[in-house]
Amino acid sequence: MKTDFYEIKTHQTNASFNIPVDEKYIHHHQGDTQIEENVTGHGADEKYLRANHKLSQHLQIDGNAHTIAVPKPHNQTPIPIFVGASDHPADRIQEKVLLYTLHKNSTRPLNVTFLRPSMFPGVSSFGWGTPFTGLRYVIPKLMGFKGNAIYMDMDMINFRNIAEFYSINMLGRPFAMIYDSKLTVKGGPRGGYCDSMMMMDCSKTQEFFTWDECHSWGATQPSFKWMFMQRIRERGNPNDASDNPAVVRVDSRWNCFDGDITDGEYNAKENTLPQYPLDNIFHLHLTALSFQPWHSPYLMTAKATHKRRDITDYWWQLVDEVRDLEV
């Protein structure tokens, strides 16, 4: 099987490395018998890959908004992706892993922007659980309140073509998110939509948040995130939080918390959810701060080993791949 190498240069992650691209994407689809009804657009790219045995020519990332130019006979419009990130150098390795896996699996050009606190002076971070918690709400403004955009936290690993997520039918709704069976909002019943990985229609978000509101929110009360979650929940069925006309419910494999089936049946006694096998995850989210393999030193949390050895082993494998490819 032929393998091509694409050069990537990035200023924000202070890295330069080559990405080997093989036919893993094709084999993944051949072995996948479930294709979501609201996910479209991957078939033509898969046919092209089979015919050409490679993705394409050259990848290059320049500047703060990383634009990836990958010639394609199909849709060549870059997918806008915004990543919540910190300013701390210790997190750069995880940013490289996320960036590497997104590019490795994507069949479309990507425009990736890291949202860092230093980019938004004067923002109050009071009550934020991470250095970037409130920064996702600036995305519609950065997009000129037009088009769809993807947001994701930096502590993630991509396993599947992100173009499929971007192709989800929004059904005229402002958001597409996974349902989290464990989530609680201001003491309410468990269950709700989670915005750590979402697509938003930037023309339809202003009734839920504006950047001006979010910018100063923390000066008087903690974390706007919970106000956003509450506003989302108020739009839904009071007897079923998953039934919400503001949100398209996405397959939970697109935001898999530490291997959990995020929208699975929650065992309150054991505080557990059922698990996905590693090869059935689309996009993994390493949510437990104490168990993240890179252990950000600025977090005042205990350091412990992740419950899923297969996940940490794979993360370290990706680290080795990234470091081997750095030039």
N, C-alpha and C positions, 0 to 999 in steps of 0.2 A: 504493500500500500504506500503510495507516494505521500510524503509529508512536506508541506511548505512552511517557511518561517517568515513571519511578518514583523517588521521592526516597529516598536512602539517607543515613543519618547514622551515623557510627561514631566512637566515642571512642578506641578503641585505635589506629586508623590515622590519627587526627587529620584526617579527611576528611569532606566532605559533598558529594555529587554526585548527579546524576540519571542513571539508566541508560536508554538508549533500547532498547526491545525490539521486534524485528521477527520476520519469519518465517524467519530463517536456519535455525533448528532444523528446521523442516518441510522446507525444501529439502535440508538435509543428509541427512535420512532418505530423501527421495525418490531421492536419488542414490546411496544406500548399498545395495548388493545383498547384503551380508553382515551378518546379524543373528546374534549369538552364541547358541548353544543355551541357555546358562545365564543369559541376560539377559532379563528379562521386565518388563512393566509400562509400557513407553513407548507402546504403541499407543493406549490410551484417551486419554492426554494429547495425543497428536498429533491425534487426531480432534477433540478439544475445541478445539485451537488452530486447526485448519482452519475449524471452524464459527464461531469468535469472532474470529479474526484478531488476537489479542493474548493476553498472559498473564493479567493481571488488574488489580487496583486499585492497591494501595499497598504499598511495601516500607519498612520502618523497622528500623534497627539501634540498639539501646540497650544500654549497659553493656558489660561485658567479654565476656560470652557473647552474641554477636550473634544475636538471634532475628529471623528474617525472616518476617513474616506475609504470606502470599500466598493469598488465598481461592481454593479450587479445588473443583470438583464431585466430584473423585476423592480421592485420599489427601492429607490436609492435615497429617499428622503431620510435624513438622520432622525433617530428617535431621541427626543429630549429626556434625559435622565438627571435628576438632582439627588445628590447623596449628602445626607446629614453627616458632618464630620467635625473633628476637633482641630485645634491648632497644635496639639502635642505631638512631637516627633515619634513618641512610642507607638502611636496608632498608625504610622505610615505603612507598616508591614501588612496590616489588615486591609488598608485601602488598596494596596497593590494586589492582594489576593482577590478582592472583590472585582477590581478593574480587570484583572487577568481573566477571571472566569466569565465575566460578562462578554468580553471581546471574543474569547475562545469559543463560546457557544452561539454567538449572534450571527445571523445571516443578513443583518442590515447594518448600515452605518449608525454609529452612536454619537451623541453629543452629550458628554458627561460633565456636569458641573458639581464640584464639591462646595457645599455650603458650610463655611467656617465662621465662628464667632467674630474673628478679626475683620471679616468683611462687612459687619454690621455694627459699627460703633454706636454706643448709647443704648443698645437693646438690654433690657433687664432680664437676667437669667434666673431670677429668684424662683425657687421651686422646681427648676428643671432637673430631670433625672439624669440627663446627659449634657455635655457642652453644646449640643445642637438641637435640643428638644423643640424649641420654638421657631427654628429657622425654616421649617418646611412650609410655613404659612406665607412666606414671601414669594413662593413659586409663581402664583398667578400674575403678580406684578412684574416679575422678571420675564414672563412670557407675553407681556402686553395684553393680558386677559384674553388671549386667543389660543385655541388648540388644546390638545391633550398633552399631559406631561406625567412622567413617572417619578414618584419619590420613593426612596429607600434609605434606611439607616446604613451606616458604614459597616456594621458588625454582621455582615451577611456573606453568603457564598452562593453563587449562581450555578445551577446544574443544567438549565434548559434554556433554549433560545428565547431571549427576552422579547423578541419580535412577536411571539405568540401572546405574551401578556399585553403588549401594546395593541394587539389586534382585537382584544376583547370588545364586544359590542356594549357600549355604555347605555344603550336604551334611552338616551336623552337625559340620563341622570348625571349629577355632578361628580360622583365618586364611584370607584370600584375598589373594594377591599375584601379581605378575608374576615370571616366571623370567628371570634375568639370566645370559646365556651367559658373560660375562667375570668374574663374581664368583668370588673365591677366599676360602676360609675357613680360616685358620690353615695355609696352605701346602698345602691339599688340592687336588684337581683342580678345574678351572674349572667354573663353573655352580652356581647356587643361587638361592634365593628372596630377594627384596629387600623390606625393610620401609619404604622411603621413601614408598610409597603403598600402603596396605593397608586392608582391612576386618578387624575382629576381633570375634568373639563374646566379649563381656566376661565371660561366665559360664564360659568355658573356657580362659582364658589363664594361670591361676595355676600350672599345672604347668610353664610355660615361663619365667615371670618374676613377681615381685611388686614393688611399688613400694618396700617396705622394703629389699629386696635391692638394687635399682637405686640407691636414694638414697645409699647409702654405698659402692657398689662401687668407684668411682674413687679412694677414699682409699687403697686397697691395690694396685689393678691397673687398667690403662687400659680405658676404654670397655666397658660392659656389652653394647653392640650386638653385639660379636663372640661373646660367650658365647651370646646369644640365637640368632644365626645358626648357631652350632655345635649348639645343642640342637635347632633345627629340622632341620638336616641329619641328625642322629643318628636322627631318627624315620623317615627316608626309606630308599629302596632304595640300598644302598652302591654299586651298579653303575649307578644312574641317579638323579641328584640331583633330577630333575624329578618323579619318582614318590614322592610323599610324602603319607601319610594325614592329616597335620596341616594341609595347605594345599590350597586350591582354586586351581588355576592359572588366572590371569586373562589375557585378551587383552593382549599387551604394548603395544598402543596406549594403554592406560590409564596407563602409566608409561614414556613414550618418552624415553630419555636423549639429549638434544641432537640429536634427529632420527634416532637409531639404531633399528633393529629390535632391541630389547633382548634378545629371546630368539632372534635370528637366528644364523646360522653364523658363529662367530668366526674371523677370519683372524689367527692368532697372529703371523705374519711381519710383517704390516702393522699389527697392533694395531687392527683395524677391524671394524666390523659393517656389514651392508647398511643402507640408509637408507629411511625412510618419506618420501613427499612430504608437504608441510605439510598438505594438505587431507585426509590419511588418518590424522592424529594425533587421538587422543581427549583426551589429557592429557599435556602436555609438561613434562619435568623438565630444567631447566638445571643440570646436575650439575657441569660443569667450572668450578671457582671462578675460575680465571684468565680465563675467557671470558664470565662473566656480565656483561650489558651495564651493570648499575648499579655494579659494582666496589665492593663493601663495603670501606671503608677499613681496617677492623680485621683483615682477612685478610692474612696475610703471604705472599701469592702474587703472581706476576708478573701484569701486566695485558696482555691480548692480545685480538685480534678473534676473535669466534666463527667457526667453520668454515662455518656455514650463514648466508649473507647474508639469505636469505628469513626465517629465524627472527628475527634481530636487527631486520630491517626491520619485521616484524609486532609485535615487542615495543615498538618505539618508536611504532608506530601506536597501540597500546593505551595507552601513556603519554600520548600526545596526546589520546586520547579521554577518559581519566580526568581530565586537567587541564582540558580544555574543559568538562567536566561539573561540576567542583568549584564549590561556591557558598559 
